[in-house]
Amino acid sequence: MTGKDIEQILTEITLRTDETVRLGPITARLTSDLEKPSFLGILSRTAHVPSCHEPDFELFCLRGDNFSVHKKELSGLVDSSSRARYFMQGYYTIGHFGPAIHLISRGRRLYVVGTSLERVVWPYLVKRIMLEYAVDRGMTLLKGGAFLIGSGATLVIGHRGAGKTVFLTWMCRHGARFVSNSLLLVNRGRVTGVASLMRIRPGPTLEALTAQVQQSPGLADGEFVVDPEDLFVVASPDPTPVRNLCFVDFSPRSSNQLEVLDKQRALDLAEQFALGINVYHLAEDLLDLRGGEVPRFAADYAAQKAQLAHLVASCRNFHIRSDVTDPAQRQDLFDLLGG
């Protein structure tokens, strides 16, 4: 490699933002040459913590316009990974596209240089570092919501549009304690959530519950985000034993259909709709993190599945078709999940 490295180039840039945030058990330093960058608005205010001497990860999110004189040097520094090639082609992750972004990794330091940073920080970078943290510590990254009834956690998973946020919101507005709406780390049957904002899609089911709190625009047209701290009683961030795993399917104006899932069916559904490496399409990223060594990747993936299997085996598993907005059906759910 010739020319300046990314650290040398950074000495010529004025950094205007330096924040430390907590993603469940993970501390991450987010640094940018932007003043109050929009991508910091993805996290609940409780996620912002005092700076620490050695964060788990450091993310440098840099506006590409400030690097115009270093364009050729940056191109020579970009990772050789599959994701870095996608970024340079303007494809970031599922549903997120835009101008080319330079992705440069230096151990636990990740640098992204471009003009659409809000489309990579939460949609990709946060998930990437959470997966890396999870596999290195024998945990599993899941996509799903979670709340507490009593001392046990209920995990909420499902396909896109199944009503996971509707289910969680109505349960938490009526007595359950909020844990997380989207990202979970599980270790030996205990769950820790990430304090992110909640994305609300247009529709009367949620608008009536969220109308009285501060709202900010989301990434997609018509969507907005709210801070769970403004809506719910939020549970302690400590790891909590999982009592229930629920594959939900919001069904307005219908009666409750509560099915107990056998362990194999529950595992099959969770692997396809909740296991982070699958849902967030991070398999190639993990393979690249392991230097392209297939046996190491296979061992890590097997460990993720084993943690998920342990979770399913240690809790109750349900398929729930319900109109959670109906008080009688909601009470039946509290009785079931808290019993």
C-alpha positions, 0 to 999 in steps of 0.5 A: 500500500502506498500513500497515506493511511486513513489515520493520516488522512484523518489528521487533516479533517476536523472532527465535530462529533464524538459520542459513546453509545451503548448497544446492549452490553456493547460500547461503541464510539461514534465519531464524525466530521458532521455536527449532530449527524442524523444517524445519531438519532437512531438511538434512545437518549438512554443509549448515550453514555459517558466516554470510556477509555476502551470502547468495544468498537469505534465507528468513524462516519465521515462525509465524503465531500470533505475527502475530495482531495483524497479520493484516489487514496481512499479507493486504495484503502477500501477493504477487499471484502464483499460488503466493501465492494457492494458499498462502492457499487452503491448497494449497502444492504437490503433496501438501502442504496445510494452513492458509493461509500468507502468502507475501511476496517482496521481491527475494531475500528471501522471507517465509512466515507460517503454522503448517505451515512444514515443508510449504513450506520443503523441498517448495517454497521450496528448489526455488523459490530453486534454480530462480531461481538456475539460470535466472539463471546458465544452469544447469538444476535437476534432480530426481534422485540422483547418485553417483561411480564413479571420477571420473565422475558417474552421475545416477539419475532415474525415475518415482515409486516406481521405486526411485531411492533403493534403487538409489543406496543399494545402489551407495553402500553398496558402493563408489560415492561419494554426491553427492545423493539428490534435487536437482541443478544441472547446468551444461555437463555438470557436476553439483553436488548438495544435501546434504539428508537421505534420505527412506526409505520402509518396506520391507526393501530399505532398512531393513537398510542404514539400521538402524544409523544415526540416524533421524528421522521424515519428513513422511509417516506411516511414513517416516523420514530419515537423514543421508547422512554417516552412511551413505556416503562422500560425494564432494567438493561440487565440480562433477563431469563427468557420465558416465552418465544412468540411468533406473532401475526397481528390479526385485527378483528379476529379471535385469539388463536394461540398455538403451542409450537413444538421445539423443532418448528419453533427452531425452524421459524426462529432460524429463518425469521430471527437469527441475525446472521440470516435476517440481516444477510451477514453471512459474507461479512462473518466469512470475511471477518474469519479471513475467508476460512470456511471451517471457522465460519462454519464453526461460528454459524453452528455456535449461533444455531446452538445458542438459538436451539438452547433458547428454544429448548429452555422456554415456551414457544407459541404461534399467536394470531391475535387482535392485541388491541382488543382488551379481552384478547390482550388479557388472555395474552397476559394470562398466557405469557405471565403464567 
